[in-house]
Amino acid sequence: MSRDLHAETPLETLGRVRAFAAKARAPETTATDAQLADILDPLARLLESQLPGASSSVLLLDPVGDPLGDDGPLPSSPHAPAAAAVGSGPGAGARAAARAPDVGRDPAVDHGFRSRWSAPILSRDGRVLGTFAVDCAAAREPTGAEAALIAAVAGIAGIAVERRLAERRIHHLATHDALTGLANRASLGDRLTRALLAAERCDRRAAVAFIDIDDFKSVNDSLGHSAGDEVLRTIAARLAGSVRTADTVARFGGDEFVVVLGDRPGSADDIGEAVDRLRAAIAAEVRIGRRIVRVTASVGLAIFPDHGRDAAALLANADAAMYRAKKGGRGVLRRASPGIDQNPSPPSTVSDCPRT
């Protein structure tokens, strides 16, 4: 697409776009080697090269209809005012092309645009992934060749967006627990290590709470595994809702959870309050159909740097504290013993911490 597009007719460009789309659909082609914007932006510019006075933009949706993170809306250039209006424009979320030959009092008029055309960005199974829209300076309908070109460009965008979503799903499955949606055991170590590095650099504290649901087997035995799964999902959601964005809640396995409390002040009071919120979230009743389930949890707590200076030491000490808690009965909290398995590491010399 790096050729001089201005020398082509819309039909010639359409033919080349279709050939490009056929190649992009080949199994060996990876449309997501580049950032999504690096694919969509040239497509938008291609449209503009064939539609004098037009400005194109993209609105991307995820599978449940929410904006697809930082990838959308995407104007083809800083001069594309349609980007903010595409979400409410014709065709947004629709499965068929839409046209507004005269936008009337639409805000786009303030930027010199009189008509808007759009084509849906579709997946192979027909799901709407977004909208490719064009704002035109003239109040008119697109020609047949122009409409076909917009549809072809939207088709290529669909290939790229669908592959990006597939990449995200694969990454999510590799780093998150399938039942609860929490971080999984594989990604816990990396998150904990980053939290400890930040705490050391900024002379802050961090903590690991190792949580084991008490006698969870009785829930599965009395209510069935489906009900047990629902209890775990509910507890997971409550734990995630009880922490800050700087914290991590992970499912360690079975009925065990690990919570990383990062970026805490020097006083241990804040950590104690955070753990109390976690225990209260677990102890709240869970309604399964007409049944009410109440569970408790044994919690082991290890605090950086008192109980360890690396991820392995803190996890091991929090785990050991949790097993001591289980010996004390239901719903017991135990702290790790200071000075064990510290594995000291040299202090960081970097200082880029926010003032508190």
Secondary structure, DSSP 8 states (H G I E B T S, - for coil): --S-GGGS-HHHHHHHHHHHHHHHTSTT--TTSS-HHHHHHHHHHHHHHHSTT-EEEEEEB-TTSSB-GGG-SEESSTT-GGGGTGGGSTTTT-SS-EEES--TT-GGGGGT--EEEEEEEE-TTS-EEEEEEEEESSSS---HHHHHHHHHHHHHHHHHHHHHHHHHHHHHHHHB-TTT-SB-HHHHHHHHHHHHHHHHHTT-EEEEEEEEETTHHHHHHHH-HHHHHHHHHHHHHHHHTTS-TT-EEEEEETTEEEEEEEEE-SSSHHHHHHHHHHHHHHHS-EEETTEEE---EEEEEEEETTT-SSHHHHHHHHHHHHHHHHHT-TT-EEE--TTSS---------------
